[in-house]
Amino acid sequence: SPVQTAYLIKGLNLSFDEGLGNDPKNVSNYVSEHQQALNLGIYSTDLGYSALYNHKKTALNYLSSLQVLTNELGLDVAFTDEFLKKFEENTDNDKVMIQLMSDAFKKADNFLKSANRKPTSALILTGGWIESMYLACELNEKSPTEDLRKRIGEQKQTIGTIVDILKEYNLENQNDELILSMTSLSDIFNRVSITYEFVAPETDEEAKLTTFRNQTEVAIPDEVLSEIISKVKSIRLSIINQ
């Protein structure tokens, strides 16, 4: 989840970098539904990132761009005037803002699926994942940490699913170029090693609750990490510069 990655970044006490996100002014460049859906995913991640750091002005700029794209995509059912009003009223409360965003995107996703617009939903998902990866990669280059490195490596489990979704909902072959790029990125991720170590479950007899856990080890060689970062930047650039 893009928001989970933003929480991780903030938890590492990394300073906010306003220049990382896609410029809100670029929103006027996205005229096709394909472009709008991908960049809606990107802007949603940027909004979550800025909201968590309580950068009100930046968050509101991204919110404005989101409003443009959601109107173009017919997602007013989720991003209503009431949502916008509540968001603006709670710019001092990152938890409320994140909850409002989460609820709105759930509504949008459900609407798209019920309206037989799953290809659009898949592109929003992909754009959000790419931007989340981009933020993690950029910040790890500036301030390398094992937590960010591990989070990046763990995405080996996710990218294969995203490629499958893009292939399944490749309306009129519009995703061909993106699928090629994402498959190339997936090939790089195949050189990341992820192992699991079983950890005995914990049982709370009084609460009648058993918690299952495991420890994950991620081995990502430096050259593989560099290739992942380079490819993520390339894919992201191709999306925001469409």
N, C-alpha and C positions, 0 to 999 in steps of 0.2 A: 504494500500500500504506500502511495506517495506520502500520506500523512504520517505513517509509521516511520518512514525514512527521515522526514522532517523532525519528528520527535527525537530520533536517534541523534541527528545533527545538533539539535539544541541541547540535548543531554550531555554532549561531549564538550559543551561550553565553547563551541566554535562561533566566532563572531559572524553577524549577518552580513552578507555580501549582496547589496542591492543590484549590482551589475550582472549577476548570474542569470536572472530570469529573462524570458523573451520580452522585448520592449513592447509595452501595451499599445504603442502607436502602430505596431505592425499589423494590428487586427484588420485594418482596412485592406490589406493585401490579400486576404483569404476570401476568395469568392466562390470556390466550388465547395460542395458539401464534404468532399474528401479532405480538403485543406482545413475547412472549418472544424470538422470533428477532431482531427489530429491535434490542432492547435487549441481546441477547447480543453483537451486532456493536458496539454502543456501548461496553459494558463491556470488551470485548476490546481496543478502542483505548485506553481509559483505563488498563487494566492494562499495556499496552505502554509507554505514556507514563510511568507511575509507575515501572515496572521499569527503564527506561533511566536514570532519574534516581536509582536506588537508594533510593527511598522505600519501605522494606520494609513498614511498617505499612499504608500506603495500598495498596500492591500486594497484600498479603494480604487486605485488605478487599474489593478488587475480585475477587480469586481466589475468595473465599467466595461472592460474588454470582454469578460465573460458574458455580460448582459447582451452585448452586440452579437456574439456568436450564438448564444442560446435563442435569441430572437430569430436569427437567420435559420437556425435548425428546427424551429418550431417547438422549443422546449420550455415555453412560457408556463406550462403546467407545473413545472418544478421550480423554476426561478421566477417566482411571482413578485409583484410589488411588495407584498407582505414580507417575503424573504429578504428582499433588498433593504427594506426599512429596518427589520430586526438586525440584519448584519451591520448596518451603519450605526445602529444604536448600541451595539455591543463590541465596538472596536477596541475597548479596553479589556475585554474578556476573551482570551484566546480559546478557552474551552468551549464557550458558547458559539464562537465563530466556527470552530471546527465541527461542532455538532450540527450547526445549521447547514454547513457545506455538505457534510456526510448525508444528512437527510435529503437535501435537494438532489444530490447525485443519485441516490437510491431511487427517488421518484423518477428522475430522468431516465435511468436505466430501465426501470420497469415499464415506463411509457414507451420507450423505443422498442422493447421486446414485444409488448402487447400490440404495437402498431406494425409489427413485422419489419422493423428497421434495425435488425441485429447487426448488419454491416456497419452502421453508424456507431452503434454502441461499442463494437470491437475496435474501431479507430480511436474513439475517445479513451478507451482503456490503454491502447498502445501508446498514444501520445503522453498520457500520464505516467506510464512506466518509463518511457524514454527520458522524460524530464527528471523524474526521480533519480534515475541512474546518472544522468548528467550532473545533477547537484552533488551526488555522492562522489562521483569521480573527480569533479573539479575541486571540491573541498579536500578530498584525500590527497590530491597533488599538492595543495597549499599547506595542509597540516596532516600528514600521514598518521593514521591511527589503525590499530588492529581491528577495532570495532567496525570502522568503515570498510576496511579491506575485506573483512569477513562478510559484511552485508552485501558487498559487490559480488563476491564469489558465490554466495548463496543463490544469486539470481539465475544460476545454471538450472535450477529447478523450475524457474518461471518462464524463461524465454522460449523453451520448446512448446509450452502450452500456448503462448502468444502467437507463435508462428502457425500452429495448427488452427487457431481461431481465425487468423488472417486468411489462411487458405480456404477454410470452410465458408467464409463470408466474403469471398473475392468477387464482388459484384462487377460484372463486365470487365474483369481482369484489371480493375483499378488499383489493386494492391500488388501487382506483379513486381514492380521495382522495389517497393518496401519489403516484400517477402524475400527477395534476393538479398537485400542488405541485412535483414534480420536473421536469415539463415546463415549468412557469413559470420555474423556475430555469435550465433549459436555454435558454430563450428569452433570458434575460439574458446567459448565456454566449455566445450567438451574436454579441454585440457586442464580444467579445474577439477581437483579431486575433493569429493565430499564423503566423509565417513561418519557413521553413527555409532555411538557407544551406549549400550543399554544401561540405564540407571534404574535401580529397583524402585517400584512405585511407593508412594507414601499414602498411608491409609489413616484417616481420621475416623476412629470408631464412633465417637460421639456424634459427629456430623454426618456419618455414613457416607463419607466422601473419599474416593481414591483418586490420586493425582498421578498420571503417567508422564514420565519425562524421559528425555534422552539428551546426550551431549553430542553436539555436532562439531566436527573438525573440518575446517576448510583449508586446503592447501592450494595456493595460487601463486605460481612462480612470478617473479618480477616482470619477465618479458611478456607473460600472458596478460598480466594486469595492464601493462602499457598498451598492448594491442586492444584490449577491451576498451580502455579509455579513449583511444584514438578512434575506434569504430563507433562508439556511442556518440562522440562529438560529431563525426561525419554524418550519421543518421539524423541526429538532432538538427544539424545545420540544414540538411536537405528539406526538413519539414518546415522550419521557421522561415526559410528563404524561398518557399514555393511561389 
